[in-house]
Amino acid sequence: MSRNVAIVGSGPGGFYTAEALLKACPGCRIDIIDRLPTPYGLIRAGVAPDHQTTKKVARNFRATALSGPVAYLGNVEVGRDVSVADLQACYDAVVFAIGMPHDKALGIPGEDLAGVIGSAAFVGWYNAHPDFRDLNPPLDTQAVVVVGTGNVAIDCARVLVKTRAEMAESDLPEYAQAAIEAAPIRDVYMVGRRGPIEAKFTNVELREMGELEAAMPVVDAAVLPASAADYPGLSDRDRRLKERNLASLREFATAEAKGRPKRVHFLFNLAPVAILGEARVRAVRFEQTRVEGERAVGTGEFSEIPCGLVIPAIGYRSSGLDGVPFDARSGTIANADGRVGDGLYAVGWIKRGPTGVIATNRPDGVAVAGHIAKDIASGTKPGREALFALLAGRGVRVTSFPDWERIEAAETAAAAPPAPRRKFARIKDMLELLGPGS
């Protein structure tokens, strides 16, 4: 009997696992389950809307979804519509590829004030994720503080200062474009606890900040080290990458405004210690730091940056799933190289934490596909027919991959060129387009 495998989550981790299973387990049937009607996870809702080239990996995922043994079951939420126990009753193996959808907290006083919005929520808002359509971030401020110096932090800063013309080829939703365009924002501060050597942004992302029409990067040359040569623990490759970042930052330090009215400030060695305000944020208090080993140690010197919006971009977390062992310290599903328990597996961020790029998820999928091939010699569970019957009995409207392609076609048709699509931002609108399911 064919092995039946359910993959919970349709982002890169889920699709790379399906792709690997097609090779490692010939004849198996694979169902990719997602709580949204639309697939691709962070490819659709996490990659910046002006980075369309990065989103093209979805073409490969489409080929996997259209493979005969693979089915997509959207609009099905594990924990709401079905339980993990339900899936275990239907499938020989269940793979969790649910990522880490929640923002990591700063852990400082004042972060519950209005005007503090984590990067996961903010990115979801400007990417038309249904969970964040009504977020309405308070952009009525002249200054924004983004805490973090990774690529997500740069994305948030860049989207806030790009012009409508610069975003013309993006899929930024009109509601976000209009709100950003109307905002009086003049200064965006990107602030890191450690120094420029420890910053996590890539050079491609960093260089973009020097090419903006209406905003200029601001860097104090005095904080930049002469080179990365004296920093211990760096591989030759990492040292080369850090040197490129330093070269770009030096260029920023001598850049001329040339009529650009907005500024993106790169600040280092500042740790947030409190968010100040009463009903709403009015400033962030920072402590000057120095790096000792891998730690940022406070020096006792404090300063404040006035602002009306704070976007922490310091990482992500998960709350796990009922019935699945969870490691609260690491924020991951407890696993041994992807094995969670009898017939249960984990891949991607929920397996190893929120690190790496899109392709970093591929080895996780290959490893787990290999485990399933070894652990489960033949199938004994009924698979998708049993799950479909269960969902039908509970009145769940399941969306298929052809349904997704109808949604995609409608989004493409609604876009004003050169924009690639105009996204649906509400699940009810997607389901109304599709009509009743069979």
Rosetta blueprint (number, residue, H / E / L):
1 M L
2 S L
3 R L
4 N E
5 V E
6 A E
7 I E
8 V E
9 G L
10 S L
11 G L
12 P H
13 G H
14 G H
15 F H
16 Y H
17 T H
18 A H
19 E H
20 A H
21 L H
22 L H
23 K H
24 A H
25 C L
26 P L
27 G L
28 C L
29 R E
30 I E
31 D E
32 I E
33 I E
34 D L
35 R L
36 L L
37 P L
38 T L
39 P L
40 Y L
41 G L
42 L H
43 I H
44 R H
45 A H
46 G L
47 V L
48 A L
49 P L
50 D L
51 H L
52 Q H
53 T H
54 T H
55 K H
56 K L
57 V L
58 A H
59 R H
60 N H
61 F H
62 R H
63 A H
64 T H
65 A H
66 L L
67 S L
68 G L
69 P L
70 V E
71 A E
72 Y E
73 L E
74 G E
75 N L
76 V L
77 E L
78 V E
79 G L
80 R L
81 D L
82 V E
83 S L
84 V H
85 A H
86 D H
87 L H
88 Q H
89 A H
90 C H
91 Y L
92 D L
93 A E
94 V E
95 V E
96 F E
97 A L
98 I L
99 G L
100 M L
101 P L
102 H E
103 D E
104 K L
105 A L
106 L L
107 G L
108 I L
109 P L
110 G L
111 E L
112 D L
113 L L
114 A E
115 G L
116 V E
117 I L
118 G L
119 S H
120 A H
121 A H
122 F H
123 V H
124 G H
125 W H
126 Y H
127 N L
128 A L
129 H L
130 P H
131 D H
132 F H
133 R L
134 D L
135 L L
136 N L
137 P L
138 P L
139 L L
140 D L
141 T L
142 Q L
143 A E
144 V E
145 V E
146 V E
147 V E
148 G L
149 T L
150 G L
151 N H
152 V H
153 A H
154 I H
155 D H
156 C H
157 A H
158 R H
159 V H
160 L H
161 V H
162 K L
163 T L
164 R L
165 A L
166 E L
167 M L
168 A L
169 E L
170 S L
171 D L
172 L L
173 P L
174 E H
175 Y H
176 A H
177 Q H
178 A H
179 A H
180 I H
181 E H
182 A H
183 A L
184 P L
185 I L
186 R L
187 D E
188 V E
189 Y E
190 M E
191 V E
192 G L
193 R L
194 R L
195 G L
196 P L
197 I L
198 E L
199 A L
200 K L
201 F L
202 T L
203 N H
204 V H
205 E H
206 L H
207 R H
208 E H
209 M L
210 G L
211 E L
212 L L
213 E L
214 A L
215 A E
216 M E
217 P E
218 V E
219 V L
220 D L
221 A H
222 A H
223 V H
224 L L
225 P L
226 A L
227 S L
228 A L
229 A L
230 D L
231 Y L
232 P L
233 G L
234 L L
235 S L
236 D H
237 R H
238 D H
239 R H
240 R H
241 L H
242 K H
243 E H
244 R H
245 N H
246 L H
247 A H
248 S H
249 L H
250 R H
251 E H
252 F H
253 A H
254 T L
255 A L
256 E L
257 A L
258 K L
259 G L
260 R L
261 P L
262 K E
263 R E
264 V E
265 H E
266 F E
267 L E
268 F L
269 N L
270 L E
271 A E
272 P E
273 V E
274 A E
275 I E
276 L E
277 G E
278 E L
279 A L
280 R E
281 V E
282 R E
283 A E
284 V E
285 R E
286 F E
287 E E
288 Q E
289 T E
290 R E
291 V E
292 E E
293 G L
294 E L
295 R E
296 A E
297 V E
298 G E
299 T E
300 G E
301 E E
302 F E
303 S E
304 E E
305 I E
306 P E
307 C L
308 G L
309 L E
310 V E
311 I E
312 P E
313 A L
314 I L
315 G L
316 Y E
317 R E
318 S L
319 S L
320 G L
321 L L
322 D L
323 G L
324 V L
325 P L
326 F E
327 D E
328 A L
329 R L
330 S L
331 G L
332 T E
333 I E
334 A L
335 N L
336 A E
337 D L
338 G L
339 R E
340 V E
341 G E
342 D L
343 G L
344 L E
345 Y E
346 A E
347 V L
348 G L
349 W H
350 I H
351 K H
352 R H
353 G L
354 P L
355 T L
356 G L
357 V L
358 I H
359 A H
360 T H
361 N H
362 R H
363 P H
364 D H
365 G H
366 V H
367 A H
368 V H
369 A H
370 G H
371 H H
372 I H
373 A H
374 K H
375 D H
376 I L
377 A L
378 S L
379 G L
380 T L
381 K L
382 P L
383 G L
384 R H
385 E H
386 A H
387 L H
388 F H
389 A H
390 L H
391 L H
392 A H
393 G H
394 R L
395 G L
396 V L
397 R L
398 V L
399 T E
400 S L
401 F H
402 P H
403 D H
404 W H
405 E H
406 R H
407 I H
408 E H
409 A H
410 A H
411 E H
412 T H
413 A H
414 A H
415 A L
416 A L
417 P L
418 P L
419 A L
420 P L
421 R L
422 R L
423 K L
424 F L
425 A L
426 R L
427 I H
428 K H
429 D H
430 M H
431 L H
432 E H
433 L H
434 L H
435 G L
436 P L
437 G L
438 S L
